[in-house]
């Protein structure tokens, strides 16, 4: 099958980078797409923004490069499309709870057609044609609780839940969609599928029980659920519960607690670090007592000691100073606004949401960041009386380093829109 990739040129704020280059599940999105589609594809062609589709009469899959999808969705879509035998386009029902709750808010990529929403994924059995049918694939979701709200703080929703899909497709139009793809569709989705296997596959359940007995560990700690890469150093006093994936050359020190996470290669996790339902990118450094809850940290970033991030996304090559806190809950139950695909502030459809920090940022110690606030790539914030509380989005022009005589020492690597600078890659 020929794969044709159509570009999504919009840059995702606050990273100022196209979705294809951002990391999801600790892989660049373009690489994730290639790996998921590899079993079906023999050739691929990447188009420029205004290129037409190739006029070849061959079986063809066309997708926009800002789509995140998993193996289960692609298998269901291609199987149904081949059975149908006609050209079709991926579609969602407005009644699909996972799509309605998580993918549709803040999005700009879907095309409305009656009661369905069309995604930028097409199948052509004999080359491109004009007549394309919508193909609705149920995401097969389950409601999963993740946050208990005390009665005196609860609004009408009470306990907070996610609609977790067993099959995932979402267009990355906003930084919030990275969070959804990594945590809700990724981490939670993997846990849900593992639970399904345990409940319905007796052989799988017996294999895990046998492995736990053989290793003398609890079930959630056995090597069937905690996958560890090569050349890792893990202190015996660390607690690691699966399903968790740990990459190569990882150091985990005493007192660390890790539950249901993805840890990349060359990560250093110090004493008493707490990681829950999070994705930690390659080369990240987490000093002692760092806490991440449902948070994504991209490659080569450092989250300093005693810092707490909840439901956040942090870009690459970024430093967040010690003792900082990213809050995720409005004390007064006002709707949380977030940036959509047009970079406009609109309701996020989430009662709880952390903040987002772009690439190549430097944040001083003791910062408090309000829910859903963003800090643009290349920003430097000094700890000062004026900069302790971040209650609004921070753009590059507001970076504190502009006030210094040696401001040029901090290079801008990720301009927005049509701005252009050198494409250097920072190393530190």
Secondary structure, DSSP 4 states (H G I P E B T S, - for coil): -EEEEE---PEETTTTEEGGGSEETTEEHHHHHHHHHGGG-SEEEE--TTPPPP---S-EEEEETTEEE-HHHHHHHHHHHHHH-S-EEEEEETT-HHIIIIISTT----EEETTEEEEEEEEETTS--S--EEEE----EEEEEEEPPPTTT--TT-SEEEEEESS-EEE--SHHHHHIIIIIIIIIHHHHHHHHHHHH-HHHHHHHHHHHHHHT--GGGSTTTEEE-SS-EE-TT-EEESSEEE-SS-EE-TT-EEES-EE-TT-EE-TT-EEES-EE-TT-EE-TT-EEES-EE-TT-EE-TT-EEES-EE-TT-EE-TT-EE--B-SS-PPPEEE-TTS-EEE-S-SB---EE-SS-EE-TT-EE-TT-EE-TT-EE--SGGGSEE-S-B-GGG-GGGGSTTGGGS------TT----------
